[in-house]
Amino acid sequence: MGQPTPALSPDWWRSAVIYQVYVRSFADGDGDGTGDLAGVRSRLPYLAELGVDALWFNPWYLSPLKDGGYDVADYRAVDPAFGSLAEAEKLISEARESGIRTIVDIVPNHVSDQHPWFRAALAGGPERDLFHFRPGRGEHGQLPPNDWPSQFAGSSEPVWTRLPDGDWYLHLFTPEQPDLNWAHPVVRQEHEDILRFWFERGVAGVRIDSAALLAKDPALPDFVAGRDPHPFVDRDELHDIYRAWRAVADEYGAVFVGEVWLPDTERFARYLRPDELHTAFNFAFLACPWDPDRLRASIDETLAEHAPIGAPATWVLCNHDVTRTVTRYGRADTGFDFATKAFDTPTDLALGTRRARAAALLSLALPGVVYLYQGEELGLPEAELPVDRIQDPMYLRSGGTDPGRDGCRVPLPWLADAPHAGFGSRGEPWLPQPDDWTSYAVDRQRRTVDSMLNLYREAIRLRPAFGDGPLAWLPAPAGVLAFARADGATCVVNLSDTPADLPPYTELLLASAALDERGRLPCDTAAWLRTA
C-alpha cells in the first residue's frame, strides 16, 4: 500500500490548509437566500479541487442569529436555516470521503438568551447558578455590579443587564449572549459532553471562540487597567478546563484551535502545551501591515513563541470579522484594528489585489497551518453595503459609526451569468451582492489562467515542496523578504518600491505576477523558487 495522503495522516493538522466556511454566505442549496449545508455539500468538488485539507465551519447551531450564530441556543441541533443534524452528518461524511476533514466552532463563554438554561434561570430556577447573576450596587441596586468593559468591538455599552426582579446578569458581548459560570461543574460537564457529541459524528477538530475569556474572578471586582491577574481574561483556571478538553479530544484523535488574543507571548504559549490546545490563531500576523520589517518581526515572534512547545504556528490573512485582504492592502493603513474601521475609506483595489496575491504566496510558504477564509481565493474585496441592509450588531451598537463586519460576509459569486451570481437559484441573498460581483465568479476565474483562484489552487498544490522543516532567512535587498525551507524551496517577496533581483535559482515554481523583462521581481510581488 502507498503512503497515506496528507489529509489522512494523524499529523495532518500540523501543516494543513484549512478553509473557513461562513455557511450563511457560502452557497444556497434550497434557494431561500441563505447559505446552507446542502449548498456546501454541492460545492465539495470545488473545495477538493482547491486542495484544502479541512473545513472550519462558523456556528451552524440553532440560534436566534443576534450575533451571526455566536449566540447558540442548542449545541446538538443545526439551525433550520442551514439544514438539519442529518444534513450535517452527511456533509461530515462526504467531505471525509473527499479527504477533507471538518472543524466545528464551539462558543463556550456564553450562550443565547434563548438557551433552555437561561430561560429557566429567568424563571427563577436553580439554573441561575450556571450564569453570573448579581444584585446591583447603590441604595436600590440600580447600578451594575461592576464596571467591566464590553468585549464587543465598537461598543461602549455596559456588560450588565438588569431584570425586572432587580438582579443583573453578565454578558461580555451583547445582552442576548449571557456569560456562563465556568466555576460550576455542570457547565464544564455539559461542554465535555458537547465535544463528544460532535466527535462521535466524525468531526476532526474544534475551534474555540473567545478561548481566553471563560474564567472570571469570583469576586467580580471593578476593572483596573494593568491589574494582574485580569478579572476575566487569561486567568489561570482556564488551563484546567482545556486539559480536561484535551483528554476528551485525545480519545478521538481530534484537535483544537483556540481563538486567543494575548499580547504576552509567554502566556499565549501556555495554551499550546502538550496537554492543552493543539494550535491557536495568530492574530498578530493577520493585523500586521504590508511592511517588510513588521511582517518579518511578526513571523519571527510567532515562530519563536511556538518553538519551545513544539506547536505549529498558524497563519491567516482574513476571517469573517476582518476587512478583506485586497481592500485592506489597498489603503493607506494596511494593518487592521477594529477601532479604526470607518465608512468611505479610500481604497486602491488594483494595488490591494497585487499585494494580496503576494501575501497568499508568503503565508502559504510559511511553516505551520494556513487558514483561508472563503472568498479570499477569489480576491473578493470588502463590500460597501447600503446602511439599511447592514445587519451586524457591531454597526448597530456603535450608533452607526462602525461599518460592521457584513462587508466581508457577502454571499459568494459562483456563476457569472446566473441569478445572484449563482449563490442560489431563487431568493435574493440575505446580504446584497455588489453590481460587479459577477466579475469575481468561480466559473469565470476557472477560465482565466492568471486569476486569483488559479493562483491559490496552484500554490496549495505546490505547497508540499516547502516541507515541514524550519525557515531560514536569506540575505535580501532592503524591502525584500526571502527565506528558504526544505530542499532549497525559497520564497521571495518584494515589498519595496523598485523591482528586485532574485537569488540564483534552478526553477521558478510560481509567481504572483510575471517577472519583468530583466527577470526581476516587480514591486508587491512574490515568487517561489527552487534554489538547489
C-alpha positions in Angstrom: 0.0 0.0 0.0 1.1 3.6 -0.7 1.7 6.3 1.9 -1.4 7.9 3.4 -2.3 11.3 1.8 -1.5 14.4 4.0 -5.3 14.8 4.7 -5.5 11.4 6.2 -2.3 11.5 8.2 -2.6 11.7 12.0 -0.4 14.8 11.9 -2.5 16.4 9.1 -3.2 19.4 11.3 0.4 20.5 11.7 0.8 21.7 8.1 -2.8 21.8 6.9 -4.6 24.4 4.7 -7.9 24.9 6.4 -10.8 26.6 4.6 -13.2 28.7 6.7 -16.8 28.3 5.7 -19.3 31.0 6.8 -22.3 28.8 5.9 -24.8 31.6 5.6 -22.8 33.1 2.7 -21.1 30.1 1.0 -23.8 28.5 -1.2 -27.6 28.4 -1.1 -28.9 24.9 -1.7 -32.6 25.4 -1.3 -32.9 28.9 -2.9 -34.2 30.8 0.1 -31.4 33.4 0.0 -29.5 31.9 2.9 -26.5 29.6 2.6 -26.9 26.1 4.0 -25.3 22.8 4.4 -26.9 21.4 1.2 -25.1 24.3 -0.6 -21.8 23.3 1.0 -22.3 19.6 0.0 -23.0 20.7 -3.6 -19.6 22.5 -3.6 -17.5 19.8 -2.1 -15.9 19.1 -5.5 -14.8 22.7 -5.8 -13.2 22.5 -2.3 -11.5 19.2 -3.2 -10.2 20.8 -6.4 -8.9 23.8 -4.5 -6.9 21.3 -2.5 -7.7 22.2 1.1 -7.2 19.7 3.9 -10.1 20.7 6.2 -13.2 22.9 6.5 -13.7 25.1 9.6 -17.4 26.0 9.9 -18.6 29.0 11.8 -21.5 28.1 14.1 -24.3 26.2 12.4 -26.3 25.5 15.6 -29.8 26.5 16.5 -29.6 30.3 17.1 -31.7 33.5 17.0 -28.8 34.9 15.0 -28.5 38.0 17.1 -24.7 37.8 16.5 -24.2 35.7 13.4 -24.8 32.4 15.2 -22.4 33.0 18.0 -25.5 33.2 20.2 -26.2 29.4 20.5 -29.5 28.1 21.7 -28.8 24.4 21.3 -25.4 22.8 20.5 -26.9 19.5 19.5 -29.2 20.9 16.8 -28.5 22.5 13.4 -30.4 25.7 12.8 -33.2 25.0 10.3 -31.9 27.9 8.2 -28.9 25.8 7.5 -30.4 22.3 7.4 -30.6 19.5 9.9 -28.4 17.3 12.0 -28.7 14.6 9.4 -27.5 17.0 6.8 -24.5 17.9 8.9 -23.7 14.2 9.4 -23.9 13.7 5.6 -21.6 16.7 5.0 -19.0 15.5 7.5 -19.1 12.0 5.9 -19.0 13.2 2.3 -16.2 15.7 3.0 -14.2 13.0 4.7 -14.6 10.7 1.6 -13.0 13.5 -0.4 -10.1 13.7 2.0 -11.4 16.8 3.7 -11.8 16.9 7.5 -14.4 19.0 9.4 -13.7 21.5 12.2 -16.7 23.0 14.1 -17.0 26.1 16.2 -17.7 26.0 19.9 -18.6 29.2 21.8 -18.0 28.3 25.5 -18.0 31.8 27.0 -21.7 32.4 26.5 -25.0 31.0 25.2 -28.1 32.6 23.6 -30.7 34.2 25.9 -33.0 31.6 24.2 -30.9 28.7 25.6 -33.1 26.5 27.9 -30.7 27.1 30.8 -31.1 30.8 30.6 -34.8 30.7 30.1 -35.1 28.6 33.2 -32.8 31.0 35.0 -35.0 33.9 34.1 -37.9 32.0 35.6 -36.0 31.9 38.9 -34.8 28.3 38.7 -31.5 26.9 40.1 -30.0 27.4 36.6 -29.2 30.9 37.8 -26.1 29.4 39.3 -24.9 28.5 35.8 -24.6 32.2 34.9 -23.4 35.3 36.7 -26.4 36.8 38.4 -25.7 39.5 41.0 -27.6 42.2 42.9 -26.8 45.8 41.8 -24.9 48.4 43.7 -26.4 51.6 45.1 -29.1 52.1 47.6 -31.7 50.4 45.5 -29.4 48.1 43.4 -29.8 50.5 40.5 -26.1 50.4 39.5 -24.4 47.5 37.7 -22.4 45.1 39.9 -19.1 46.3 38.4 -17.6 48.4 35.6 -16.2 45.8 33.3 -15.8 47.0 29.7 -17.7 45.4 26.8 -15.7 42.9 24.6 -17.9 43.7 21.7 -15.8 45.8 19.4 -17.1 49.2 18.8 -19.4 49.1 21.8 -19.2 51.2 25.0 -22.4 49.8 26.4 -22.4 48.1 29.9 -21.9 44.4 30.3 -24.7 44.0 32.8 -28.5 43.9 32.1 -31.0 44.4 34.9 -34.1 42.1 35.2 -37.5 43.1 36.5 -36.7 41.3 39.8 -33.8 43.7 40.3 -30.9 41.2 39.7 -28.3 41.8 37.0 -26.7 39.3 34.7 -23.3 39.5 33.0 -22.7 39.5 29.2 -19.3 40.5 28.0 -20.8 40.7 24.5 -24.4 41.5 23.7 -27.3 41.2 26.2 -28.6 38.3 24.1 -25.4 36.4 25.0 -25.3 35.8 28.8 -21.9 34.6 30.1 -21.7 31.1 31.6 -20.3 30.4 35.0 -17.3 28.2 34.4 -16.7 27.6 38.1 -19.8 25.4 38.1 -19.2 21.7 37.4 -22.4 21.3 35.4 -21.1 23.9 32.8 -17.9 22.0 32.5 -19.5 18.6 32.1 -22.0 19.9 29.5 -19.3 21.2 27.3 -17.3 18.0 27.5 -20.5 16.1 26.5 -20.9 18.5 23.6 -17.4 17.8 22.4 -18.1 14.0 22.5 -21.4 14.6 20.7 -19.6 16.1 17.7 -16.5 13.9 17.8 -18.8 10.9 17.6 -20.2 12.3 14.4 -16.9 12.4 12.7 -15.7 16.0 13.5 -11.9 16.1 13.4 -11.4 19.3 15.4 -13.0 22.2 17.3 -12.3 25.9 17.0 -12.8 27.6 20.4 -14.3 31.0 20.3 -13.1 33.7 22.8 -11.0 31.0 24.4 -9.3 33.3 26.9 -12.5 34.7 28.4 -14.3 31.8 30.1 -13.0 32.1 33.7 -14.0 35.1 35.8 -12.7 36.4 39.2 -15.5 35.1 41.5 -15.4 38.4 43.4 -16.3 40.3 40.2 -14.1 43.3 41.2 -14.1 46.6 39.2 -11.8 46.7 36.3 -8.4 48.2 36.8 -6.1 48.6 33.8 -2.9 46.6 34.2 -4.1 44.6 37.2 -2.7 41.1 37.3 -4.4 38.7 37.2 -7.0 40.2 34.9 -10.6 39.7 36.2 -11.8 37.9 33.1 -9.0 37.5 30.5 -6.4 34.7 30.6 -7.0 33.5 34.1 -5.0 30.5 35.3 -8.2 28.5 35.9 -8.6 28.2 32.1 -5.8 25.7 31.8 -7.6 23.1 33.9 -10.6 23.4 31.6 -8.5 22.9 28.5 -6.6 20.0 30.0 -9.9 18.2 30.6 -11.0 19.1 27.0 -7.7 17.7 25.6 -8.3 14.4 27.4 -11.6 14.2 25.5 -10.1 15.1 22.2 -7.3 12.5 22.6 -9.9 9.8 22.9 -11.0 10.6 19.3 -7.7 11.8 17.8 -9.3 15.2 17.4 -7.6 18.6 17.5 -8.3 22.1 18.9 -7.6 25.6 17.6 -8.1 28.4 20.1 -9.1 32.0 19.5 -6.6 33.5 21.9 -5.9 37.3 21.7 -3.0 37.9 24.1 -0.1 40.4 23.8 2.1 38.4 26.2 3.8 35.7 24.1 4.8 33.6 27.1 1.2 33.4 28.4 -0.1 32.7 24.9 2.3 29.8 24.6 0.9 28.2 27.8 -2.3 27.4 25.9 -0.3 25.3 23.5 1.4 23.0 26.0 1.3 19.3 25.0 -1.7 18.6 27.3 -3.8 21.6 26.2 -4.7 23.1 22.8 -3.0 21.9 19.7 -2.9 25.3 17.9 -4.1 28.9 18.3 -4.9 31.6 15.9 -2.1 34.1 15.0 -3.8 37.5 15.2 -0.6 39.5 15.2 0.1 38.3 11.6 -3.4 38.9 10.5 -3.4 42.5 11.7 0.2 43.2 10.5 0.5 46.0 7.9 2.1 45.4 4.5 5.5 46.4 5.7 8.7 44.2 5.4 10.1 44.9 8.8 6.8 44.5 10.6 6.0 41.3 8.7 9.4 39.8 9.4 9.2 40.7 13.0 5.7 39.1 13.2 6.9 35.9 11.6 10.0 35.7 13.8 8.0 36.4 17.0 5.3 33.8 16.0 7.9 31.1 15.3 9.8 31.9 18.5 6.8 31.7 20.8 5.8 28.3 19.3 9.3 26.7 19.2 9.7 25.9 22.9 6.5 23.8 23.0 6.7 22.3 19.5 3.3 23.5 18.4 2.8 24.6 14.8 2.2 28.2 14.1 -1.0 29.4 12.3 -1.2 32.0 9.5 -4.3 33.8 8.4 -4.8 36.9 6.3 -8.6 37.4 6.9 -11.6 36.0 8.6 -15.4 36.6 9.0 -14.7 39.6 11.3 -11.9 41.4 9.4 -11.8 43.7 6.4 -11.0 41.6 3.3 -7.3 41.5 2.3 -7.5 43.1 -1.1 -9.3 46.1 0.4 -7.1 46.4 3.5 -3.9 46.2 1.4 -5.2 48.9 -0.9 -5.5 51.5 1.8 -3.1 53.9 3.3 -3.3 52.0 6.6 -2.7 48.4 5.6 -3.0 47.0 9.1 -6.2 46.0 10.9 -7.7 47.4 14.0 -11.4 47.2 14.9 -11.1 50.7 16.4 -10.1 52.3 13.1 -12.8 50.9 10.9 -14.7 53.6 9.1 -17.0 54.3 6.2 -15.8 55.6 2.9 -12.1 54.8 3.4 -10.2 55.4 0.1 -9.0 52.1 -1.4 -6.9 51.3 -4.5 -8.2 47.8 -5.3 -5.6 47.1 -8.0 -2.8 47.8 -5.6 -4.6 45.8 -2.9 -5.1 42.8 -5.2 -1.5 42.8 -6.3 -0.4 42.8 -2.6 -3.0 40.1 -1.7 -1.6 37.8 -4.4 1.9 38.2 -3.0 0.6 37.7 0.6 -1.0 34.5 -0.4 2.3 33.1 -1.5 4.0 34.4 1.6 1.6 32.8 4.0 1.4 29.5 2.2 5.2 29.2 2.2 5.5 29.6 6.0 5.9 26.6 8.3 2.6 25.6 10.1 -1.1 25.8 9.4 -2.8 28.2 7.0 -6.4 29.3 7.3 -8.1 30.5 4.2 -11.4 32.5 4.6 -14.0 31.8 1.9 -13.8 34.2 -1.0 -10.1 35.1 -0.4 -9.2 32.7 -3.1 -11.5 34.7 -5.4 -9.9 38.0 -4.5 -13.2 39.4 -3.2 -13.0 43.0 -1.9 -14.8 44.3 1.2 -18.3 45.1 0.0 -19.8 48.6 0.7 -23.4 47.8 1.8 -26.3 50.3 1.9 -26.7 51.2 5.5 -30.3 50.0 5.5 -29.1 46.5 4.6 -26.4 46.1 7.3 -27.4 43.5 9.9 -24.2 43.2 12.0 -24.9 44.3 15.6 -21.4 45.8 15.7 -22.8 48.5 13.4 -26.0 48.9 15.3 -24.3 49.1 18.7 -21.8 51.7 17.5 -24.6 54.1 16.7 -23.9 53.7 13.0 -20.2 54.9 13.1 -18.7 51.4 12.6 -19.4 49.8 9.3 -19.5 46.4 10.9 -18.4 43.1 9.6 -21.1 42.4 6.9 -18.8 43.7 4.2 -16.7 40.5 4.4 -19.7 38.3 4.7 -21.5 39.0 1.4 -22.6 35.7 -0.4 -20.0 34.2 -2.8 -20.3 34.5 -6.6 -20.2 31.1 -8.4 -21.7 31.6 -11.9 -21.3 34.9 -13.7 -24.4 34.6 -15.8 -26.8 33.1 -13.2 -29.2 34.9 -11.0 -27.5 36.2 -7.8 -24.1 35.2 -9.3 -25.1 31.5 -8.8 -25.2 31.8 -5.0 -28.8 30.4 -5.0 -31.5 29.8 -7.6 -34.4 31.9 -6.4 -34.3 34.0 -3.3 -32.4 37.2 -3.0 -29.3 36.7 -0.9 -29.6 37.7 2.8 -26.9 40.4 2.1 -26.9 42.2 -1.3 -24.1 41.4 -3.7 -22.4 44.4 -5.3 -23.1 45.0 -9.0 -19.6 43.9 -10.0 -19.7 40.6 -8.1 -20.1 38.5 -11.2 -16.6 39.6 -12.3 -15.2 37.5 -9.4 -17.3 34.4 -10.2 -15.8 31.0 -9.8 -16.7 29.9 -13.4 -15.1 33.0 -14.9 -11.9 32.7 -12.8 -11.5 29.0 -13.7 -11.2 30.0 -17.3 -8.7 32.8 -16.6 -5.1 31.4 -16.3 -3.8 34.1 -14.0 -6.9 34.5 -11.9 -6.7 34.7 -8.1 -8.5 31.3 -7.9 -5.9 29.6 -10.1 -3.1 31.2 -8.2 -4.4 29.7 -4.9 -5.0 26.3 -6.5 -1.5 26.1 -7.8 0.0 27.4 -4.6 -1.8 24.9 -2.5 -0.8 22.1 -4.9 2.9 23.1 -4.8 3.0 23.9 -1.0 4.4 20.5 0.0 7.6 21.4 -1.8 8.4 23.6 1.2 8.4 20.6 3.5 7.7 20.7 7.2 11.0 21.9 8.5 12.1 25.3 9.8 12.5 28.6 8.0 15.9 30.2 7.2 16.1 33.9 6.3 18.3 34.7 3.3 20.2 37.9 2.5 18.0 40.3 0.5 17.8 43.9 -0.6 16.0 46.5 1.6 12.3 45.9 1.5 12.6 42.3 0.3 11.8 39.2 2.4 13.5 36.0 1.3 13.6 32.7 3.1 14.4 29.0 2.3 12.7 25.9 3.5 13.2 22.2 2.6 15.3 21.1 -0.4 16.0 24.7 -1.5 12.4 25.7 -1.8 12.6 29.5 -1.4 10.1 32.3 -1.1 10.9 35.9 -2.1 8.5 38.8 -1.5 9.3 42.3 -2.8 7.6 44.9 -0.6 9.9 47.7 -1.9 9.1 50.4 -4.4 11.6 49.1 -7.1 12.0 45.8 -8.9 14.3 43.3 -7.1 16.9 40.9 -8.4 16.1 37.3 -7.5 18.8 35.0 -6.0 20.2 32.4 -8.3 17.7 29.6 -8.9 17.2 26.5 -10.9 13.4 26.7 -11.3 10.7 29.3 -11.0 7.9 27.3 -9.3 5.3 30.1 -9.1 5.0 33.9 -9.0 2.1 36.1 -8.0 2.8 38.3 -11.1 5.1 38.0 -14.2 8.8 38.9 -13.8 9.9 42.0 -15.6 11.8 41.9 -18.9 15.1 41.6 -17.0 13.9 38.7 -14.9 13.4 40.9 -11.8 10.6 40.6 -9.2 8.3 43.5 -9.6 7.0 45.6 -6.6 4.4 43.9 -4.4 5.1 40.5 -5.9 6.1 37.2 -4.5 7.9 34.2 -6.2 8.6 30.6 -5.2 11.9 29.3 -6.4 13.9 26.2 -6.4 17.4 27.3 -5.4 19.2 24.0 -5.0 
